């Protein structure tokens, strides 16, 4: 496979840990991952940051491309942007103690997202209410909160981009507010400032990635919750044991702690639970998200006003960078809801004044999002599509991923695009090697070789065990065998009467293998000994043995 590697803004691969299981290749929803030399994993397509490759890799060879905990400089003003998911990782711990723990770790400010979740709530309700009357919006509207969903739509369902709610998501509102109100204060004194989004998944973009650097209103650095969890747990324990650590009073209203209403956002259905409309759905899980987007593309759910999508099961609590089990975290959220209640801190009137000024509208049009996240592949001509179909006829269609592509059709497309060779298919490569060596006389195989390799039982004709095996054939109808079985083949059958020996002699076969636990007649054994035709027994099905024989090159014809 030729090198078309592109850097991923979201994940990284460790060749030294990779065992070549190819699970990440199959899991990628955009088929963006390829493998070469059984270990070298590459991103050759559009990575949308879903983290499924991290989730399925048991070897730890795939990880998030996030900053390491404690990576900020001591003289830097580090500002933590905190989502409610972090609080759910500490059952029984008050959110204010978690924010204190972050301060102890070195963060100057700890910005709670709850404030901006309420702003998004009001803005979304207002947008839907106004468009319900004007009927200008395409129904259903799709939540923009999960960036993976937006990228997935741009990549695979571009016709649905107008359905994405044109309201800035809470993380963007939070980052913008910090940049406008907090950062200027430190810039005046010449202090360096960095934003750290404490993240439950790898989907928050890396600003150093060229294609994503054009994005606006984003945190600058991503930290995985699982990376900071050990140190934060330690600090939280110290705080719990103390009489109460004192910190400077917060200067901004969004540095206070979460409400129960905001806590719900961490789990699936939390976004729509307290919104002021009834016709809504919540869908979680990558496969489910894709399935429902397909249904929307077909014109279904037009009677639904708003759909909350999360590609992680159970919502952000199921993110691959979380630290505890998602169901334990869900239980913690439910307890926080009981503790804090479901009230909102902000009033609708203040938010509506900002809404009228366009304060919450996203600046990125559907076309711009498609440009950023859509497929970067050149379109294929009709002739190229025909070449793909012809290539598919040469492949076995098992989607084994041994070639380094997720499935045979993607592999065929890679070949047509010039990024892969037909010989990358292990089956075709082995097939070609065996044919070549046979032509040169470099490999030979005897009946006795098969006996030793597969533990076949010899019941007759042991004088012919040195016969050369040239091919294989499987069948039980004698007339078919007489017409089609090649010379020098081993014949797999369940027949046991003496006529099979006569057929084997006439077709100059190497041996007869009786499968399925069947046994030959005494007359058959006597005839086989006379003709020196080996009769071998195999207890399992002919199908199983045929596959094993084929892997050794038996039955791979010169034309195939």
Phi, psi and omega in degrees: 000133180285161187272105175243029187298134174240146177289142174262137178281353191240327184227160175222155185241138179251106183299328184290337180263343184292132177256004176074026181286341176066017179294323180295325181296315181289329186283335186295120183289338179259006179054045186266352187255139174229159178231138176233146178058027175067356183223330187277106181266135184229148171260113184248355181232201184274106175280128182256003174077025183288335179081008180297327178296324176293318185297321187269347183277110180281348184268355180072021182279347180244131180219167181283144177274063181248162178290156178277149177300138180079015183279351182279147182288153183294328181269013182259141174277103182267125181246120181268129175257114194248125175264160180299343180299325181297319181297326182290347180279354183233074180304133178085358180254135179289140179305325181296328178288329177291319177295322176297320178299322177295321177297320179297331179285347177121002179280129182285321178232145176235104187267117180276132184286345186307319180303317185278337173295321178293320177301313179299320178306305183297316182296320179293315179300319181292318180298314182293319180299315182290322181280342174294324180281318182275338181059033179275335184276144174283131180261144358278152170283147183245133180299136177268003190296317180274110182299330180298319180297316180297317179293322178298317178296315180298326184277316188246340182227056185301335179292344181266359182302323177297343179282342182290126182304123183277052177237136179302133179288160186304321180297323179289320176298318181295312181297320180295318180297318180295318181294327183275329188249324185265312185300318179303327179300320181277331178295327178299327180265004176078017181272141178283140183232142175220143177261136179236112177271118180274111205245134176274355181206166183278009190284342177290123192291153176270119183294346180279351180281128189300317184288338182256352180294340179287344181295149178244166175058047180233149172298154186272330183225140177252134174241131176286139177303319181294336179285320182270350187302313181301311181292320179294322177300318179298315181293322178296320178297319178297320180294319180296326182280339181277171178282355182127102181286138182261139177231164176303144179297144180290140182262349185233143184297334181271014171261006176272175192273174188289158168257164177297326179299317179288328181300329182297336183299338182292335184247160181300134182091349182292329181294318186268350188302320185250013178280152188271058170201154188259327187274081183216160178225156172233125182235131178230153183103139184295312181298318179295320179299313179298317181298318181286327175296323176297320179293319178296321179297331178279356178100008180277166176065027177291343178275357178263136182273326189209134178236125175270116178251137169225126182284344175270138178297139183067015179083203184295342175298336180265013179299149185288348179255014174283169188252336182235168180304138186295332180280328172296318179295322178297319177298321178296321178297315181299324178290324177294324178297317178296324184286315187264342184080184186244021180285160176254148180273332186264156177259147183297324185299315180296320181292321181295325177297319177290326179297318180299331180274005180073026186293338187248000183282136178290145180271353184265121178282163175306321180296322179293320179295320178295321178298320183285315190248350183291171181298139180262002181285145174289144180294150182265143177282168178298322178297320178295321178297322177294323177295323177298316180295321178294321178295322179300329179293336180275340184267160183279341179075023182273349181052046185282341180069009179293338178285344183104354176256157185292333181203170186295322181292319177296321177298317179298321177294320177300321179297313182295325179282351177089010181262002178211162179243149178301331180287352174291340175287118184297325180295313180292320179298313179295320179301313181295321180296315180297316179299317181297315181292325177296317180299323181277354182072022183278339178231141174224157181217132180251166176300321180297327176298320179292321179301314181290322184291319187248003178068036180289145180268124179270119181247349179194160174068032183294348176291342183256019183292344179271008178297143179282135177264117182256337186196184178218154179209143181232126179175164183235345180275116188298322180296323177293318181297317181298326184273336191235335185294130181283156176293149178075013183269161165264134187253121177263123183206165173255000179289147181227001181278167191291345179296337181294330179291320179298317178296318180298322179292315182296326181268004179053050182282158178279322182192164173246130176245114179269121188254179175069019179078008179285156179233146182279161175290161177299321179298324179295317180296317180296317180296320180296322178294322179295319184271356182058039175260113181297133171246124184240150181246140177227125189282333182269190185287157176297327181300315181297315182292322181300320178297319180290321177296320181296322180297338177270358180102356179283123179096358177271099185289163180295330182280330187284000000 
